[in-house]
Amino acid sequence: MSHLDALERTSIHILREAYANFKSLCMLWSIGKDSTVLLWLARKAFFGHVPFPLVHIDTSFKIPEMVEYRDRLTREWRLTMIVGRNEEALKAKRSFPDGTLERIACCRALKTDALTATLAGRGRMIYNHETGRYEPERDPVPFTGVIAGIRADEEGSRSKERYFSPRGPASEWRVGDQPPEFWEQFKTEFAPGTHVRIHPLLDWSEINIWEYIAREKIPTVSLYYNQGNGMRYRSLGCWPCTFPISSMSRTPGEIVEELRSGALSRIAERSGRAQDKDDDGGLETLRREGYM
């Protein structure tokens, strides 16, 4: 069994364990490479069908190609797609692009607060495959199990996560309260009402993700590839706070070779994400409050 096969097997096992143990389950889909690999694995785990809703937190400042890609795969793969927004903040123009909030406060309002409300069932929009439009979800049920595509090596605070990580009543993360996980033994039984984050990609690395994308021929957003200007995005987010890197890589295979060469070894994967720098070089403040 190759290393990729072993990672795939563990991730599929975690996905099936989550589905078996959590009644109200969803998967966060940021449209980035990691959560798209997670979506692909979910389709493999359940034989082409994703048996739980996907949730995308739309700040309204995502790069247009990301939203187009989201909706195209939603239609092609017949996904149950839920979108959440902090409409109150957007209407009041409380955001960094509007010049009324600093970056971290903007992330807190448009991502953390929006995610908390969406998971609780407030203000959710769901894609109607019959009409081809997003419509208010009828009788939304709060999600208590949330699958997310985070990796331990991507950013410092994520290395402290578990495969099954309990959260507080308001999705806050208490790092010291997480259960130990030894020898692939995972705690999946929690007190009723406990909110749990599930991380099937925790032990994958950036190069593993791209090796898997190349092997499986997974469709990904074009922004990850050099389109002829010698630039590409390594990590995706909102357009005012996300910047590309210099790179000639045009395909997943070329990105794998670029990573293997060590050309990016001294450049953090999220170096193009400005909000990380504003949070003392990481995302722990936001993540403790419930951020993805």
N, C-alpha and C positions, 0 to 999 in steps of 0.2 A: 504494500500500500504506500503510495507517495504521500509526501507531507500535505499536499493540497487535498488528497482524498481523506486523510485523517481529520483535517480541519473541517471539511465538508461533512463528514460523518458526525462529528461532535455538534456542529451547528444544527444539523437536521434533528439530532436527538434532543437538543435543547428546545427547538421549535415544537416538536411533538409533545415534549413534557409540558411546555407552557399551555398548549392547546388542551391537553388532558386535565390540567389542574386548575385553570383559571376560566371561569364562566364568561366573564365580561372582559374580552381580550381585544386589543388592537395593536397595530404596528405603525410606528412613526416612519414616514418616508420623506426625507429631506430633499429627494431627487438627486442627491449626490451619489458618488460611486459606491460608498460603503452600504448605504441603505438600499441601493439598487441591487447589489450583490445579495443582500439579505432578502429582498423580494424574490429574486431568482431562486434562492435556496428554499423559500417558503413554497414556491410553486413545485419544486422538486419534492419537498417533504410531503406534500398533499396531492401529488400526481396531477399537476397542472392547474389545480384550483387553490386559491387563497381563501381559507374558510373564516377569515376575520377581516374587519375593515382596516383600511389604511388611513392614516391621519397625516395631513400636511398642514403645518402652520404657515400661513401666507401673510407675510408682513406688508404686502403690496409693493415691496421694493426688490423683489426677486428679479434676476435677469430674465428678460422675456423668453429666451430659449428654454429656460428651466420649466416655465409654466406650460409652454407648448409641448414639451417632452412629457410632462406629467399627464396632461390630458390625452395625448396620443396613446400612451401605454394603458391608461385607464380604459380607453375605448377598445384597443386591440386585445387586451388581456381580460376584459370584462371584470375589472376590479371594483370593489366597493370602496369608493373614494370619498373621504370626508375632509373638508377644508375648514379650518378655524382661523378667525381673525379677531383682533381687538378693535372692533369697529368704533368704539367710543373714543379710543386714543387717536385713531386715524381721522375721524371727523373733527376732533379738536386740534388736529395737526400737532399732536404731541409726539415728535419723532426727531431723530438726528437730521435727516434730510430737510425737514422743515425749519431747522435751526432753533428748536425749542428745548431739545434734550441733548445731553452728552451721549456718546455711543453706548455705554453700559446701561444707562437709564432707558435708552431706546430699546435695547435688547430685552431689558426687564419688562417693558410695557408690551412690545410687539411680539415677543417670543415666550418669555416665561409666563406672564400673566395670561396671554392668549392660550398657551398650552394648558395651563391649570383650568381655565374656564372650559376649554374644549373637552378635556378629559372628564370634567364634571357634567358635561351635557348641555352647556349653555352656548347658544349662538352658532350651532353647527350647521354647515351646509353639506349636502350630499349629492353626488353626481347621479342624475337620472338618465339612464341609458336609453330610455324611450324618447325623451325630449332633447337629449344632448346638452342639458344645462344643469347648473348647480342650483339646488332648491333647499329651503329650510328642512332639516330632518324632523320627521314626525316622531314624537314620543322618544326622544333620545335617552339612552341608558348610560349612566356613568361607567367609564372604563376603570377597572381596578388592576388589570394586568396590561402592561405596556411594553411591547417589544421594541428595542431600539438598536440601531446599527453602529454603536460606538466600539472603538478599539482601544485597548489599554496603552498602545504605543503612540497614539495620535497626539495626546496632550496630557500634561502631568496629572491633573485631577482624575482623569479617566482610568489611570493605572490603579486607583484605589477601589474600583468597582468590583462587584461579584457578578456571576452569571445571573443569579436571582437576588436582586437587591431591594429590600423593603424601603418604602418612603413614608413620611409622616402624613397626617390627614390632609395637608395642603400641598402635597408632593415634595415637601422639603426633604433634603438628603442629610441624614445623620450618619456620618461615615463610620463612627464607632459602633453603631448598632447592627452592622451587617453580619450575617452568619458566616462561619468559616466554611470553605469548600475544599475538601481534601480528596484525592484519589477519585475524581469525577463523581463524588457524592454531593448532591445538591439538595438544599432545603427548599421544598415547594409547598410546605404547609405553613400557613401563617394565620394569625387571628382574623376572624371575620371582618371584612371591611378594609383590611390592610392593602395599601396601594403598593404594587411590586413592579419594578423595572426588570426586564429580561434582556440579556445582552449576548446573543448567540455568536457574535463576531469578536468577542473579547480578546482572544488569543491570536487573531489574525494580525499581520503586519501590512503596511502599505504595499509592499511588493507582492505579498500573497494575494491581495485584492486584485492587483493588475494582472498577475499571472492567471488568476481564476477568470477574470473578464476575458483575457485573451483565449484561454482554453475553451471556455464555454460560449464564446462569441456573444456576450451579453451586450445588448444595445445600451449605450450611455450617451450623455449629453455631449454635443459637439464642442462645448466650451473647454473640455479637457484636452483638446488636441490643437496643435499648431495649424492654423488655417492659411499659412503663408506669410505671416508677419513676424515669425520668430517668437511668438508669445503663446502661452496657454495657461489655463487655470489649474492649479494643483488642488485647491480646496474651494468649494462654492458656497456663497451666501448671498447677502443683499448687495446690490451693485454699488451703493455709496461706501461700503466698508470692505469690499473684496477686490483684490488686485491680482493680475496675472504675473507669471514668472517668465523669464527668458528660457525658451526651450524650442528645439526643432522637432520634437516628437509629434508624429501625426497619427500614430496607431497605438493600441494597447501594448503590442509587442515592442514597439520602440520606447514606450515609457518604461517597460520592464528593463530593457537594456540600459536606459538612462539611469535608473535607480541602481542597477547592479554595478554600473561604472563608478559609482561614488560621487558623481557630479553634483548631487544634491545632498550629500551626507552632512554638510555643515549648515544646511538651510532647513529650518523647521517646516514641517508639512503645512502648518497653518500660518506661515510667515506672512501670507497675503491677507490675513484676516485682522483688520485693524483693531477690532474690539478686544482681541486677546491682549494686545499691548496695553490697552487702557485698563485691563483688569490685572495689572501687575504681572503681565506675561503669561497669564493662564485664564481659565474659565471657572475656577473653583467657587468664586463668590456667586456667580450666576447659577452654577450647577447645584450648590447647596440649597438654593431657593426653588429649585424645580426645573431648571433649564435642561435641555436634552444632553 
